[in-house]
């Protein structure tokens, strides 16, 4: 499987609504970061579905390497962008 593109080395804060589904980009190619726009077509990647359990600010991973995907777990601290 291919490596995702590191879009940024910090999370995306997003106000999410309880019960709403969000489709997080796993490949790093989307122009609608941190969400999927279909740019993964022709790759091994698929979007990750996230359903908000509560209304809050969620921090979506920007480096695409989080072990707690789609949310940030600090993995970006050990990566270099590019």
Backbone as JSON, one array per atom type, in Angstrom:
{
  "sequence": "XXXXXXXXXXXXXXXXXXXXXXXXXXXXXXXXXXXXXXXXXXXXXXXXXXXXXXXXXXXXXXXXXXXXXXXXXXXXXXXXXX",
  "N": [[0.84, -1.18, 0.0], [0.45, 2.25, -0.68], [2.09, 5.2, 0.64], [0.51, 7.81, 2.48], [0.08, 11.27, 1.5], [1.65, 13.79, 3.32], [-0.12, 16.3, 4.48], [-0.19, 18.47, 6.27], [1.64, 19.26, 9.25], [0.13, 19.4, 11.59], [-2.96, 19.29, 13.45], [-6.37, 19.55, 12.13], [-8.7, 21.67, 13.37], [-12.11, 21.12, 13.8], [-15.47, 21.97, 14.02], [-17.78, 19.74, 15.02], [-20.93, 18.02, 14.69], [-23.15, 16.25, 16.8], [-23.98, 12.96, 15.89], [-23.67, 13.39, 13.17], [-22.13, 12.38, 10.08], [-18.79, 12.29, 8.91], [-16.36, 12.37, 6.36], [-13.26, 11.56, 6.33], [-10.25, 12.35, 4.71], [-7.9, 10.01, 3.69], [-5.74, 9.77, 2.03], [-4.42, 12.17, 1.49], [-4.62, 13.7, -0.77], [-6.87, 15.24, -1.26], [-8.53, 18.32, -2.01], [-10.13, 19.47, -0.21], [-9.36, 19.37, 2.48], [-9.79, 18.61, 5.95], [-11.22, 16.64, 4.73], [-12.62, 14.17, 2.46], [-12.58, 14.43, -1.1], [-12.8, 12.77, -3.21], [-10.43, 12.46, -4.53], [-8.82, 10.27, -4.17], [-9.29, 8.36, -6.05], [-8.21, 5.69, -8.05], [-6.15, 4.99, -6.4], [-4.86, 3.14, -3.53], [-6.29, 3.98, -1.4], [-9.11, 4.76, 0.72], [-11.83, 6.79, 1.92], [-12.21, 7.55, 5.41], [-14.84, 6.93, 7.54], [-16.28, 8.93, 9.96], [-18.3, 9.28, 12.72], [-19.69, 11.7, 14.63], [-19.86, 11.61, 18.11], [-20.68, 13.46, 19.86], [-21.49, 16.98, 20.01], [-18.9, 19.09, 19.38], [-15.51, 20.44, 19.29], [-13.47, 18.79, 17.14], [-10.3, 17.33, 16.49], [-8.94, 16.74, 13.62], [-6.64, 14.57, 12.05], [-3.87, 15.84, 10.28], [-1.55, 14.93, 9.15], [-1.92, 12.38, 8.29], [-1.02, 10.05, 9.47], [-1.86, 9.23, 11.97], [-2.46, 7.0, 14.65], [-4.84, 6.91, 15.82], [-6.76, 7.45, 13.98], [-9.67, 8.96, 12.63], [-8.76, 11.07, 14.09], [-6.35, 13.31, 15.54], [-3.34, 12.14, 17.02], [-0.93, 13.09, 17.73], [1.09, 12.07, 16.17], [2.26, 13.53, 14.16], [4.38, 14.88, 15.26], [6.66, 13.39, 14.96], [7.29, 13.42, 12.3], [8.41, 14.73, 9.1], [7.36, 17.32, 7.0], [6.47, 16.96, 3.57]],
  "CA": [[0.0, 0.0, 0.0], [1.17, 3.5, -0.79], [2.12, 6.1, 1.79], [-0.29, 9.01, 2.25], [0.76, 12.56, 1.43], [1.56, 14.57, 4.56], [-0.7, 17.58, 4.09], [0.36, 19.43, 7.22], [2.1, 18.6, 10.47], [-0.69, 19.83, 12.71], [-4.34, 18.85, 13.22], [-7.4, 20.46, 11.65], [-9.82, 21.77, 14.3], [-13.38, 21.17, 13.09], [-16.66, 21.88, 14.87], [-18.61, 18.63, 14.54], [-22.27, 17.92, 15.3], [-23.51, 14.91, 17.25], [-24.73, 12.12, 14.97], [-23.33, 13.67, 11.77], [-21.01, 11.62, 9.53], [-17.74, 13.04, 8.24], [-15.54, 11.46, 5.57], [-11.88, 12.04, 6.45], [-9.33, 11.97, 3.64], [-6.79, 9.18, 4.15], [-4.64, 9.78, 1.06], [-3.74, 13.45, 1.49], [-4.75, 14.35, -2.08], [-8.09, 16.05, -1.32], [-8.44, 19.78, -1.95], [-11.09, 19.87, 0.83], [-8.82, 18.85, 3.74], [-9.31, 17.25, 6.11], [-12.24, 15.72, 4.25], [-12.47, 13.54, 1.15], [-13.25, 14.99, -2.28], [-12.75, 11.76, -4.26], [-9.12, 12.48, -5.18], [-8.16, 8.98, -3.96], [-9.6, 7.46, -7.18], [-7.04, 5.1, -8.68], [-5.14, 4.68, -5.39], [-5.26, 2.11, -2.58], [-6.92, 4.65, -0.26], [-10.56, 5.0, 0.81], [-12.09, 7.7, 3.03], [-12.54, 6.98, 6.72], [-16.08, 7.5, 8.04], [-16.28, 9.31, 11.37], [-19.6, 9.77, 13.19], [-19.48, 12.44, 15.87], [-20.67, 11.12, 19.22], [-21.18, 14.65, 20.54], [-21.17, 18.26, 19.37], [-17.67, 19.58, 20.0], [-14.43, 20.67, 18.33], [-12.65, 17.59, 16.97], [-9.02, 17.66, 15.87], [-8.68, 15.73, 12.6], [-5.24, 14.41, 11.68], [-3.43, 16.47, 9.03], [-0.38, 14.23, 8.6], [-2.43, 11.11, 7.77], [-0.29, 8.95, 10.1], [-2.37, 9.0, 13.31], [-2.9, 5.65, 15.02], [-6.2, 7.1, 16.32], [-7.46, 8.05, 12.84], [-9.23, 10.13, 11.9], [-8.37, 12.15, 15.0], [-4.92, 13.49, 15.77], [-2.76, 11.54, 18.22], [0.4, 13.66, 17.9], [2.07, 11.4, 15.31], [2.94, 14.53, 13.31], [5.58, 15.35, 15.94], [7.79, 12.59, 14.53], [7.36, 13.43, 10.84], [8.76, 15.97, 8.42], [6.42, 17.57, 5.9], [7.04, 16.93, 2.25]],
  "C": [[0.88, 1.24, 0.0], [1.14, 4.28, 0.51], [1.25, 7.32, 1.49], [0.59, 10.25, 2.15], [0.57, 13.26, 2.76], [1.11, 15.96, 4.17], [-0.16, 18.69, 4.98], [0.73, 18.68, 8.49], [1.44, 19.22, 11.7], [-2.13, 19.38, 12.41], [-5.22, 19.95, 12.66], [-8.5, 20.53, 12.71], [-11.13, 21.96, 13.52], [-14.51, 21.07, 14.11], [-17.57, 20.82, 14.28], [-19.93, 18.61, 15.31], [-22.6, 16.47, 15.63], [-24.36, 14.19, 16.22], [-24.39, 12.33, 13.5], [-22.11, 12.86, 11.35], [-20.07, 12.55, 8.77], [-16.84, 12.02, 7.53], [-14.14, 12.04, 5.45], [-11.02, 11.48, 5.32], [-8.17, 11.18, 4.23], [-5.56, 9.28, 3.25], [-3.83, 11.07, 1.06], [-3.87, 14.22, 0.19], [-5.93, 15.33, -2.17], [-7.78, 17.55, -1.26], [-9.39, 20.35, -0.88], [-10.64, 19.37, 2.2], [-9.55, 19.43, 4.94], [-10.25, 16.2, 5.54], [-12.01, 15.28, 2.81], [-13.22, 14.31, 0.06], [-13.21, 14.03, -3.46], [-11.41, 11.68, -4.97], [-8.35, 11.17, -5.02], [-8.4, 8.01, -5.12], [-8.31, 6.98, -7.84], [-5.91, 4.79, -7.71], [-5.66, 3.54, -4.51], [-6.08, 2.68, -1.42], [-8.44, 4.77, -0.42], [-10.78, 5.98, 1.96], [-12.46, 6.93, 4.3], [-13.8, 7.69, 7.23], [-15.98, 7.72, 9.54], [-17.68, 9.84, 11.7], [-19.38, 10.42, 14.55], [-20.42, 11.93, 16.96], [-21.27, 12.26, 20.02], [-20.81, 15.89, 19.74], [-19.99, 18.85, 20.12], [-16.7, 20.0, 18.89], [-13.59, 19.39, 18.31], [-11.39, 18.0, 16.22], [-8.64, 16.52, 14.92], [-7.21, 15.75, 12.19], [-4.94, 15.07, 10.33], [-2.27, 15.75, 8.38], [-0.73, 12.88, 8.0], [-1.7, 9.89, 8.34], [-0.77, 8.61, 11.51], [-2.8, 7.54, 13.51], [-4.33, 5.69, 15.56], [-7.08, 7.72, 15.23], [-8.96, 7.9, 12.98], [-8.75, 11.28, 12.79], [-6.87, 12.15, 15.25], [-4.49, 12.8, 17.07], [-1.33, 12.05, 18.47], [1.46, 13.01, 17.03], [2.86, 12.38, 14.44], [4.24, 15.03, 13.94], [6.83, 14.59, 15.51], [7.99, 12.55, 13.02], [7.89, 14.75, 10.33], [7.85, 16.11, 7.23], [7.15, 17.51, 4.58], [6.81, 15.63, 1.66]]
}
